[in-house]
């Protein structure tokens, strides 16, 4: 079984006192995956490629 779009397969680890509060009528936000060029490595490149393959995800 595949998870629903925008849903994680595992629970999100949240620090104590931090909660996820959806705001259904909020405008869509755009985010980008970034990293320091000095930290470039195959693992980060694989993550970036996977994120690009997935495309936008509505949450």
C-alpha positions in Angstrom: 0.0 0.0 0.0 1.3 3.4 -0.9 0.9 6.5 1.3 -1.5 9.2 0.2 0.1 12.1 -1.6 1.8 14.5 0.9 1.8 11.9 3.6 4.9 10.4 5.2 5.4 6.7 5.6 6.8 7.3 9.1 5.7 9.6 11.8 7.4 12.9 11.8 9.8 13.4 14.7 8.8 16.6 16.4 10.6 18.4 19.2 8.6 18.7 22.5 6.2 21.6 22.4 6.1 21.8 18.6 2.9 20.8 16.8 1.8 20.7 13.1 -1.3 22.9 12.6 -2.8 22.8 9.2 -4.3 26.0 7.9 -6.6 24.9 5.1 -7.4 28.4 3.8 -3.7 29.6 3.8 -2.1 30.4 0.4 0.2 27.9 -1.1 3.9 28.4 -0.1 6.8 27.6 -2.4 9.9 26.0 -0.9 13.2 25.0 -2.5 15.8 22.4 -1.5 19.1 24.2 -0.9 22.5 23.3 0.5 26.0 24.8 0.7 28.1 24.1 -2.4 30.9 23.1 -0.1 28.8 20.3 1.3 27.8 18.8 -2.1 28.1 15.0 -2.1 26.4 12.0 -3.8 23.8 11.6 -1.0 22.6 15.2 -1.3 22.5 14.9 -5.1 20.4 11.7 -4.7 18.0 13.5 -2.4 17.7 16.5 -4.8 17.1 14.1 -7.7 14.4 12.2 -5.8 12.7 15.5 -4.8 12.8 16.7 -8.4 11.3 13.4 -9.6 8.5 13.7 -7.0 7.6 17.2 -8.1 5.4 19.5 -6.1 3.5 18.0 -3.2 0.4 19.7 -1.7 0.2 19.4 2.0 
